[in-house]
Amino acid sequence: MKLFGPKAQTISSPPAPGKIPRINGTTVFGVRPNSPLVFKIAATGEKPLEYKVLNLPQELAVDSKTGMISGKFSKEGIHILKIRVTNKSGKAEKELTIHVGQTLALTPPMGWNSWNAFGESVSQEKVKAVAQTMIDKGLVDHGWSYVNIDDGWQGARNAKGILEPNEKFPDMKGLSDWIHSQGLKFGIYSSPGPTTCLGLPGSWQYEEKDAATWAGWDIDYLKYDLCSYKWDIFDKAGDTSQTAWMKPFLSMRKPLDAIPRDIVYSICSYNTIPWAAKVGANLTRLLGDNRDEWMPISTSGSKIDKYWAHQRPGLWNDEDLLVVGSSGGWEGKARPNHLTPDEQYFHMSLWSLLATPLFISCDLAAADDFTISLLSNDEVIEVNQDPLGQPARLKINTPEYQVWVKELEDGTNAVGIFNLKNEHQNVTVKWSDLSINGGKVRDLWRQKNLGKFTTEFTTEVTPHGVTLIKISR
């Protein structure tokens, strides 16, 4: 019986993808009947790759060169597709289950958001450069799919009440078309109040018009941020009932349901847990905006552990943006990250275990190799994208370390051992204390088998670092 895991060292980059194809990303996807299906098969391997779906439904088509699956389903049902990706070095096969019904976001959405990268200086040019980097650096091949504009795109309403983009976005539909042509999805931002957090036009009393505008731009994702509704509408009305809190989000849910396009609905008002499902949300924010600061990152998990039962496929507890890579866009200028490399591994590991949506928010066009490698480890991403949709539970919580355990669909468990101290420490965990069985242990960041551990496991963890493992029989 082996008793000791990896020695403490800052985690090096995972092995680079090999020549043989590997299919990555989500294995389950939701779409409404008669809505355009937008899905790109994420796969690594020596290019060129050839994509094929062996049992493709008649309503769908697949582009063999890009891996884009498109089409519409006319009625509800479940379809299990067998995907095959080949190249001159070999092949890979994997099942993709498509649920045609009323539930979207069956796994946590993954993508990029502009706020921490650019703040209100966001522009069409910058967004396109980031999307191009997601392609050039291969992030799309690991399942990253959304390109979302946060606050700062809005101009003024025209005589018909239609909200037009500002001068930084001269062709929003053209930008959307280009993003979709690259196999990515496009997201937008608004507020149920008269103004957004930046003081730009919100959607209050224009919900139907704005939903129709976004449908015309082929938007796939809406972040709906409370902002001025709180002080301009809610506080003045003096009604603090749950019905009053739900009202502005229901006012946008109804027109979203009416348009012939699927838009993932992300709501933000920090008290939405009891009623997020009632307003048809797919994501609900729990805490305030993330910054690249150690204390908020290291304490956020324990603050939200009590909400685990409210989360399920199609409704995700949103821990806000990933603060990896360059940061400070809200300050008006991007700068190096204040988190150490170990703290960024801690951050990415915890977000993956919690099954929270993963949204990068740095200037990817200027991202270094470390940041790209941090976002390209498929074994870590698979923990986040596990179709069971169970968030990890905090099993051991001390001032020195935490141990989180996440149940996975295949019956295995992912375990994160997090060092809260400013110095190296050895941590020993007994499987019985975690209510799980021992077995074969794999280091997910290093993508390395460590051996069989039947009763306990000891690992040396770097300051503010993590050991992330998977245990199988």
Buried (B, 14 or more C-beta within 10 A) or exposed (E): EEEBBBEBEEBEBBEEBEEBBBBBBBBBBBBBEEBBBBBBBBBBBBEEBBBBBEEBBEBBBBEEEBBBBBBBBEEEEEBEBEBBBBBEEBBBEBEBBBBBBEBBBBBBBBBBBBBBBBBBBBBBEBBBBBBBBBEEBBBBBBBBBBBBBBBBBBBEBEEEEBBEBBEBBEEBEEBBBBBBEBBBBBBBBBBBBBBBBBEBBBBBEBBBBBBBBBBBBBBBBBBBBBBBBBEBBBEEEEEEEEEEBBBBBBBBBEBBEEBEBBBBBBBBBEEBBEBBBBBBBBBBBBBEBBBBEBEBBBEBBEEBBEEBEBBBBBBBBBBBBBBBBBBBBBEEEBEEBEBBBBBBBBBBBBBBBBBBBBBBBBBBBBBEEBBBBBBBBBBBBBBBBBBBBBBBBBBBBEEEBBBBBBBBEEEBBBBBBBBBBEEBBBBEBEBEEBEBBBBBBBBBBBEEEBEBBEEBBBBBBBBBBBBBBBBBE
